Amino acid sequence: MRKTALSLMLVFGLFGVGSAEMMHKEKTLYQRLGGYDAISAVVQDLAGRLVADKQLGIYFKGLSNDGKRRLIAHLTDFVCSATGGPCIYTGRDMKTVHEGLGISDSDWNRFVELTKETLNKFKVPAKEQQEFLQAVAPLKGVIVEKK
């Protein structure tokens, strides 16, 4: 019995099971942002800002209320997935969704400003804001058409 217990302690020790390192593993950005409900609230706020914005609101004209709800649901799943959460984004790829809209660098920059305003409203820490913005930065290349 003592030999078995000693063997188990040795095995757990060798493989790091229960080690302090494993217990202190950094959480995903999804977890640090507060999970699904927090991301959903942030996306809802950001969507409201985008629709109401004088510069970017033109891209949402003609959407029905149902269309806006679908957009918010897709965006929530996209952000959830992109930040390491359990969601599966089932929408179209970003190039297809934005192709032909003529989105400019100025539009992208305004989107980033509004995103920062929303993240600040929800008191998202600077580190998580930076990580989030770094996660969406590569999308600029497929979203922006006008240089």
Secondary structure in CASP SS format (residue, H / E / C, confidence):
PFRMAT SS
TARGET T0000
AUTHOR 0000-0000-0000
METHOD secondary structure of the structure
MODEL  1
M C 1.00
R H 1.00
K H 1.00
T H 1.00
A H 1.00
L H 1.00
S H 1.00
L H 1.00
M H 1.00
L H 1.00
V H 1.00
F H 1.00
G H 1.00
L H 1.00
F H 1.00
G C 1.00
V C 1.00
G C 1.00
S C 1.00
A H 1.00
E H 1.00
M H 1.00
M H 1.00
H C 1.00
K C 1.00
E C 1.00
K C 1.00
T C 1.00
L H 1.00
Y H 1.00
Q H 1.00
R H 1.00
L H 1.00
G C 1.00
G H 1.00
Y H 1.00
D H 1.00
A H 1.00
I H 1.00
S H 1.00
A H 1.00
V H 1.00
V H 1.00
Q H 1.00
D H 1.00
L H 1.00
A H 1.00
G H 1.00
R H 1.00
L H 1.00
V H 1.00
A H 1.00
D C 1.00
K C 1.00
Q C 1.00
L C 1.00
G H 1.00
I H 1.00
Y H 1.00
F H 1.00
K C 1.00
G C 1.00
L C 1.00
S C 1.00
N H 1.00
D H 1.00
G H 1.00
K H 1.00
R H 1.00
R H 1.00
L H 1.00
I H 1.00
A H 1.00
H H 1.00
L H 1.00
T H 1.00
D H 1.00
F H 1.00
V H 1.00
C H 1.00
S H 1.00
A H 1.00
T C 1.00
G C 1.00
G C 1.00
P C 1.00
C C 1.00
I C 1.00
Y C 1.00
T C 1.00
G C 1.00
R C 1.00
D C 1.00
M H 1.00
K H 1.00
T H 1.00
V H 1.00
H H 1.00
E C 1.00
G C 1.00
L C 1.00
G C 1.00
I C 1.00
S E 1.00
D H 1.00
S H 1.00
D H 1.00
W H 1.00
N H 1.00
R H 1.00
F H 1.00
V H 1.00
E H 1.00
L H 1.00
T H 1.00
K H 1.00
E H 1.00
T H 1.00
L H 1.00
N H 1.00
K H 1.00
F C 1.00
K C 1.00
V C 1.00
P C 1.00
A H 1.00
K H 1.00
E H 1.00
Q H 1.00
Q H 1.00
E H 1.00
F H 1.00
L H 1.00
Q H 1.00
A H 1.00
V H 1.00
A H 1.00
P H 1.00
L H 1.00
K H 1.00
G H 1.00
V H 1.00
I H 1.00
V C 1.00
E C 1.00
K E 1.00
K C 1.00
END
